[in-house]
Every structure is written in C-alpha cells, then in structure tokens.
Amino acid sequence: MALETWLAFFVACWLISLSPGAGAIASMSAGLQYGFCRGYWNALGLQLGLALQIAIVAAGVGALLAASALAFSLIKWFGVLYLVYLGYRQWRALPSDLGAESVRPLGRPLTLVLRGFLVNFSNPKAIVFMLAVLPQFLDPRAPLLVQYLVMGATMICVDLIVMAGYTGLAVRVLRVLRTPRQQRLMNRTFATLFVGAAALLATVRRAPA
C-alpha cells in the first residue's frame, strides 16, 4: 500500500471512528458504569467485532451477506434487540456511591468484551459499509492479504484511541454527577441513546441487488 493511500485511509478511519454510533454509546455507558480501567474492556470487545467484520469483507463473505436478505435481516434484528436490551439494563442501573470506590459495580472483563463484540458485530450496515469503502484503498496489483492486514490494524488502532476518549469522557462526567438523581438521569439518557441507536438500525434496508 502506497504511503499516500495509507494516509488517506488513516484520515478516513478517524472520521469514521469519531462519528457517534452504537460503539461510542456503549463505550461511554461502560465508562459511566464501571470507570475507565474496567469499562475499557468494552472497547476491546468492539475491536474484536471490527476485526471479524474486516475478515468477513476480506474473505468475500461480506458480498454474500449484502446479497442475502435473510442473513442481513437476522443480523440486523439481533442487533436491534441487543441494543434495546442494553438500554433496558442501563435504565435499571443503580447510581454509584462516589464516596466509596469499592461499591462501584465490577463488570467481569469477559462480559464487557462480549458486550462490545456483540454491539459491533451485530450491525450488518457496518459490514456493507466496509465492503463499499475498503476496496477503494486496495491496489489490485499488490498482495491483498497484506493490505487488508494493514487496513485492519490501522482501523483498530484508531478506534481504540477514539473509544478510550469516549470512555474517559464518561468517567469525567461521572465525577460531576454527585447525587443519585443526577446519575439516574444520566443512566436513563444513555438508555434512551441505546434505544435510539436500535431504532436507527431497524430502519436500515439492504441495498437492492
């Protein structure tokens, strides 16, 4: 991959990662509930989902997904239901006692990784989007596997940085929310955002073949 092509892709990665979406909402929600160090496991799960999406596109399966109405619908509606479930959990989340760190709920790392993975992977629009975008940066005369590996590593590194920012932002907001009422309002705000993301995903339609 030529340097100028990689730089253009690098800029595109920042624009894609910074745009608010379900991953950003999940990262801020995890930071709000568990703090940065624990909540950042969610971001690692997001990257596993992203890596699998890139692998699907690289293997050519993404084209089959884009062409299959059934597969597209199954993944889409699973994603919708999962985001609604996360919204319900966030709505029911209890306020944290900021005067005692030990009282803060401790999410299991593997649970948070799985949560992030499912948020990213259950979005068929992302797979179709990458199917449309990634080939534009490929040089068909060069080995494709190496190029996909470079692009995948670039996307994941950029997204890890961006999701660290979103997680840390939520932690800073949490320090301002001193009363249970304020924290409950923030939890319900994120719950609404999750349901809103689910509603947007529900409107996604497969492009006509």
Secondary structure, DSSP 8 states (H G I E B T S, - for coil): --HHHHHHHHHHHHHHHHS--HHHHHHHHHHHHH-HHHHTHHHHHHHHHHHHHHHHHHTTHHHHHHH-HHHHHHHHHHHHHHHHHHHHHHHH-----TT-GGGS----HHHHHHHHHHHHHT-HHHHHHHHHHGGGG--TTS-HHHHHHHHHHHHHHHHHHHHHHHHHHHHHHHHH--SHHHHHHHHHHHHHHHHHHHHHHHT------
